[in-house]
Amino acid sequence: MTVFERVFRYFKFELPSTGVKSFEVTRETVMDPSQALKDLLKASVHEQRAALLQDVQAFAARFRELHNLELKFLPEACELLIDASVDSDKTIRTICEERFKDFEHGLKIIARNSGNTSFEINRDMADNPDQELSRWVVESFRNKDASQEGNHA
């Protein structure tokens, strides 16, 4: 048991947040567990990013179910969110809930002004959501006012 504890001490902390589902224990794993873990994590980056991309899509699906508003995350926004998740060691759900906490209210205002219930989330929006959402809301009021003026002319 002591050998297992020594060899897999860091594996049990690092692997749950990755896409690694299984791995082979070799002589090298036992002799140098730290290097074996680094090699395993490096080899699993693609799987981890694929799993995180699914988490972005799951966030969008939950948002749609809860608020009847569709978020379409563009690839560059997904990459930014995945990088933020990896760099901060936070889940995608946590990252998205923090960044997009005010979206329901702002997007509902936009939907009322424009009738649009589907929104593309680009890199700028994923990077600076409060600033970009404010810009979108202001723009929706301007467009609404312009269309109302056009109807009165």
C-alpha positions in Angstrom: 0.0 0.0 0.0 2.8 2.4 0.8 4.3 1.9 -2.7 0.9 2.7 -4.3 0.5 5.8 -2.1 4.0 7.1 -3.1 3.6 6.4 -6.8 0.1 7.7 -7.3 0.0 10.5 -4.7 -0.1 13.3 -7.3 -2.0 11.3 -9.9 -5.1 11.3 -7.7 -5.0 15.1 -7.5 -4.2 15.9 -11.1 -6.2 13.4 -13.1 -9.8 14.1 -12.1 -9.7 17.5 -13.9 -8.4 16.0 -17.1 -9.8 13.9 -19.9 -7.7 10.9 -18.9 -9.9 7.9 -18.3 -7.1 5.3 -18.0 -3.4 4.8 -18.3 -0.8 2.1 -18.3 1.4 1.7 -15.2 4.9 0.8 -16.4 8.2 0.4 -14.8 9.0 4.0 -15.6 5.8 5.1 -13.8 6.9 3.4 -10.6 10.5 4.6 -10.9 9.7 8.3 -11.7 6.0 9.0 -10.9 6.5 12.8 -11.3 7.8 12.5 -14.9 5.3 9.8 -15.8 2.5 12.2 -14.6 3.9 15.0 -16.7 4.2 12.8 -19.7 0.6 11.5 -19.3 -0.8 15.1 -18.9 1.1 16.3 -21.9 -0.2 13.4 -24.0 -3.8 14.0 -22.8 -4.0 17.7 -23.6 -6.1 17.1 -26.7 -8.6 14.9 -24.8 -8.8 17.4 -22.0 -9.5 20.2 -24.4 -12.2 18.1 -26.1 -13.8 17.5 -22.8 -13.7 21.2 -21.9 -15.3 22.1 -25.2 -18.2 19.7 -24.4 -18.5 21.6 -21.1 -18.8 24.9 -23.0 -21.6 23.4 -25.1 -23.3 22.0 -22.0 -23.2 25.5 -20.4 -24.9 26.9 -23.6 -27.5 24.2 -23.4 -28.3 24.9 -19.7 -28.5 28.6 -20.5 -31.0 27.9 -23.3 -33.1 25.7 -21.0 -33.1 28.2 -18.2 -33.6 31.4 -20.1 -34.9 30.5 -23.5 -31.9 32.4 -25.0 -29.4 30.7 -27.3 -25.6 31.3 -26.9 -23.6 30.2 -29.9 -19.9 30.1 -28.8 -17.6 30.7 -31.8 -14.4 28.6 -31.8 -12.2 31.5 -30.8 -14.4 32.1 -27.7 -14.3 28.4 -26.8 -10.5 28.5 -27.0 -10.3 31.5 -24.7 -12.6 29.9 -22.2 -10.8 26.6 -22.3 -7.4 28.4 -21.8 -8.9 30.3 -18.8 -10.1 27.1 -17.3 -6.8 25.4 -17.7 -4.8 28.4 -16.5 -6.9 29.0 -13.5 -7.7 25.3 -12.6 -11.4 26.2 -12.6 -14.1 24.2 -14.3 -15.7 25.6 -17.5 -19.0 25.9 -15.7 -17.4 28.1 -13.0 -15.6 30.2 -15.6 -18.8 30.7 -17.6 -21.0 31.4 -14.6 -18.5 34.0 -13.4 -18.1 35.7 -16.8 -21.7 35.5 -17.9 -23.5 36.0 -14.6 -25.4 39.1 -15.9 -26.2 37.8 -19.4 -29.7 36.7 -18.7 -30.8 40.3 -17.9 -28.9 42.0 -20.6 -29.8 39.6 -23.3 -33.5 39.7 -22.4 -33.4 43.5 -22.8 -31.8 43.0 -26.2 -34.4 40.3 -27.1 -37.2 42.7 -26.2 -35.7 45.5 -28.3 -34.8 43.4 -31.3 -36.8 40.1 -31.2 -33.4 38.3 -31.4 -33.0 35.3 -29.0 -29.9 33.8 -30.5 -26.5 35.4 -29.8 -23.0 34.6 -31.1 -20.3 34.8 -28.5 -17.0 35.8 -30.0 -13.6 36.2 -28.5 -14.2 39.8 -27.4 -17.5 38.8 -25.7 -15.8 35.9 -23.9 -12.9 38.1 -22.9 -14.8 41.2 -21.7 -18.4 40.1 -21.3 -19.6 43.0 -19.1 -18.2 45.6 -21.5 -19.4 43.9 -24.6 -22.9 43.1 -23.2 -23.2 46.8 -22.2 -22.3 47.8 -25.8 -24.9 45.3 -27.2 -27.6 46.6 -24.9 -26.9 50.2 -25.9 -26.8 49.2 -29.6 -30.2 47.5 -29.2 -31.8 50.6 -27.8 -30.3 52.7 -30.7 -31.6 50.3 -33.3 -35.0 50.2 -31.6 -35.2 54.0 -31.6 -34.0 54.2 -35.2 -36.6 51.7 -36.3 -39.4 53.5 -34.4 -38.4 56.8 -36.0 -38.5 55.1 -39.4 -42.0 53.8 -38.7 -43.2 57.3 -37.8 -41.8 59.0 -40.9 
